[in-house]
Amino acid sequence: MNTYALKLLAIILMLIDHIGVIIVSQTDHWNLYLLCRGLGRLAFPIFAFLLVEGFSRTSNVKRYMERLGLFALISEIPFDIAFYQVRYGTSIWADLTNSFETVFDRLFEHQNIFFTLFLGVLLMYYMKKVERKYKRQAVLCNVWEALLVLGFSGLAYLIKCDYEIAGILVIVAFYVFRGSKLLQSVALFIINVSLLSNVRYFLATGDVLNIISLLATLAMLPISLYNNEKGKDVKYLFYIFYPGHLLLLYLLTLVY
């Protein structure tokens, strides 16, 4: 699979996931909801893998970060209004008529995936600078990189971007272990078990949503088929599709 095919697959999986969250009723259509969420778990690892590939291939990292930062801002309003009712059980407009302060606070409780991707590229940028500066001092290089990962993970947690610490660690894992699909797979599984799943609660309640994130490791199957080729040039496909599909899904909730 080339970059285009992987990107298209990730976009389709993300769309299915968001349809499940925003459109499908968890109460009335549990099996369909579970299927959508399960398939959706594969999307982020693929995006993270493509992010690392894009970072390693781009001739202008700063412009790459500028695009991610710009679309993080553009996507925030569609992201907030699309997921608002799912999170809080009330529409943004109902809360707006009652308390502007309530809406303002809630809009800043969760940031869209572009913020995670932006932080990921910025982190890799500084890690690469450290690697170049301390290429003959392995211990010092590792210490600085560990501090950078801790700092960016903390920042992701503070601003509450999508996937938070786990998202940053997945990107780091794909960056550090690039060239070894086995190590990437192991790292992805460990991150999902330790940060995104609650096996103990699943064993106690049987609620599979607590372990559904483990399916993310299956993303390594299409990733393993990656052939290092670019394919069709669709640089802005994901950038435009992300806010666009969120806005469309929100409009569909108004109709149905």
Secondary structure, 3 states (H helix, E strand, C coil): CCHHHHHHHHHHHHHHHHHHHHCCCCCCCHHHHHHHHHHHCCHHHHHHHHHHHHHHHCCCHHHHHHHHHHHHHHHHHHHHHHHHHHHHCCCHHHHHHHCHHHHHHHHCCCECHHHHHHHHHHHHHHHHHHHHHCCCCHHHHHHHHHHHHHHHHHHHHHHCECCHHHHHHHHHHHHHCCCCHHHHHHHHHHHHHHHHCCHHHHHHHCCHHHCHHHHHHHHHHHHHCCCCCCCCCCCCHHHHHHHHHHHHHHHHHHHC
